């Protein structure tokens, strides 16, 4: 697994696509406590999704949105990111039982050499 870089404000990890994906501690707290409380205490699994995704999909309607999926314990973790200028940031993340294939699959662990 790629190393997570953390400082007082920023959490960062390199994704399977080679992008540095960031979030702030405050924004992660908002995601995991307000938007999707089922992700409380799950930051490590979210970063695992980015660094070891099963699949990555590119939303064709919004060109810079990427959805990273990783299956764990019967659930999919989806991390929605935006990529800008070679790097990116987390828009949101959620757990789901249904794999929502939105856009075009651009990366798969099965196709990884």
N, C-alpha and C positions, 0 to 999 in steps of 0.2 A: 504494500500500500504506500502511496506517496505521502510524504511528510506534510502535516498541517503546520502552517506558519501562523502563529498567533502573537499579537501584541495587545496593548491596552484596548485598542479600538477595533482592529481588523482581524478577521479569521480568513485564511487563504489556503487553497489547495490546488494542485494541478490536476486537471481532469484527464480522462482517457483521450480527449481530443487535443491535449497539449495546451489547453487554455488555463490561465490562472483565474480561478473563480473565487470571488470574495464575498464576504458579508460582514456586517458589524455585529458586535455583541448585542447591541440594542435592537437591531433589526431581527436577529435570530430569536431574541427573547419575544419580540412581537409575534413572529411566525409561530413559535412553539407554545406560547401561552395564550395568545388571543385568537389567531386565525385557525390553528390546527393543534389544539392542546394534546392530541394523541402523539405528537412528536416531542413532547417535553422530555428532556434528558436523552434525546436521540441524535444529537449533533454528530456524533461519531458515525452513526449509520448513514446520515445524510452525506457526510464526506466520503464514506465508503461507496455510496452510490455514484458520486462524481469520479472517484478514482478507479472503480472496478465495475462500472455499469455493465448490465447485461445487454442493453440496447440504448441507443441515442437517436432521437427523432428530431427533425427540423420542421418547425411549423411553417408551411409554405405561405400562409396568409400574413404572418408577421415575420419578416425575414431574419430578424436577429434573435428569435426565441428558440431555445433548444430544450428538449425534455429528456432527462437522463432517468433510466429505469433500472431498478435492481430488486430482485425477488428475495424476500426474506420471510421465513415462517408463514408461508401461505399468502403473504401480502406483497404488493409492489410498493416500493418507495419511489415516488416521482419527485425529482428536483427540477424545477423550471428555472432556467437561467436565460440571461441575455448576454450575447457576445458583442462587444464593441471594441474595435481597434486591437484585436488580438487577445484581449482579456475579457473577463465577464463578471457577472454578479448574480446572486440568487434573487429571483423574483419571489418565489414561494416554494413550498415543498409540502407534500401530503402523502398519506398512506391510502391505498385503495386495494380492493380485491379484484377489480376489473382493470385490465390493461387497456388504457385509452390510446389507441393508435391515432395520433393526430399528426398530420403532415407526412413527411417522407423519412423512412429509416435511413440514417446515414452512417451508422456504426453498429456493429454487433460483436459481442465477444466470440460468437461462433466463427466469424470471418477473420478474427484476429490471428495474425501469423505468429 
